[in-house]
Amino acid sequence: MQGETIAGFSRRISVNYSLMVEYLNTKKFPSPPTAKKIADGLEMAIGDIFSI
C-alpha cells in the first residue's frame, strides 16, 4: 500500500486505471461495488472513505 502506484493499486483491485484517476480527481464517483473494492484494497471500512 505505502509506495504503491495508482496503476499497481488499480490492477490489484481490478479497477480500470483511467477510472481510478477520474475518481481521485473527483471527475467521476465510483459505483457502490467499485467503492467497496477500493475500500477493501485500502483495508478500510467503506464509510471511512466514502459518504453513503
Legacy VTK file of the C-alpha trace (Angstrom):
# vtk DataFile Version 3.0
C-alpha trace
ASCII
DATASET POLYDATA
POINTS 52 float
0.000 0.000 0.000
2.503 2.664 1.001
4.654 3.284 -2.047
2.168 1.523 -4.317
1.426 3.270 -7.586
-2.094 4.098 -8.701
-1.624 1.728 -11.625
-0.482 -1.078 -9.324
-3.339 -0.498 -6.895
-5.847 -0.420 -9.763
-4.550 -3.723 -11.109
-4.562 -5.317 -7.651
-8.222 -4.449 -7.020
-9.339 -4.956 -10.653
-10.476 -1.382 -11.283
-9.691 0.363 -14.559
-6.709 2.728 -14.139
-8.334 5.575 -16.105
-11.441 5.406 -13.942
-9.332 5.335 -10.767
-7.622 8.564 -11.856
-11.010 10.155 -12.519
-12.194 9.078 -9.038
-9.073 10.577 -7.472
-9.590 13.831 -9.373
-13.298 13.819 -8.389
-14.360 13.920 -12.024
-16.394 10.751 -11.501
-17.639 8.860 -8.472
-17.393 5.078 -8.106
-20.403 2.810 -8.038
-21.067 1.107 -4.685
-19.387 -2.172 -5.761
-16.315 -0.277 -7.006
-16.209 1.823 -3.838
-16.201 -1.457 -1.866
-13.264 -2.756 -3.931
-11.341 0.449 -3.242
-12.100 0.339 0.487
-11.164 -3.335 0.701
-7.954 -2.657 -1.220
-7.061 0.046 1.305
-8.082 -2.229 4.186
-10.563 0.385 5.392
-14.283 0.476 6.032
-16.212 1.910 3.111
-17.838 4.509 5.399
-14.402 5.801 6.422
-13.582 6.993 2.906
-16.921 7.443 1.121
-20.088 9.278 2.078
-23.014 6.974 1.614
LINES 1 53
52 0 1 2 3 4 5 6 7 8 9 10 11 12 13 14 15 16 17 18 19 20 21 22 23 24 25 26 27 28 29 30 31 32 33 34 35 36 37 38 39 40 41 42 43 44 45 46 47 48 49 50 51
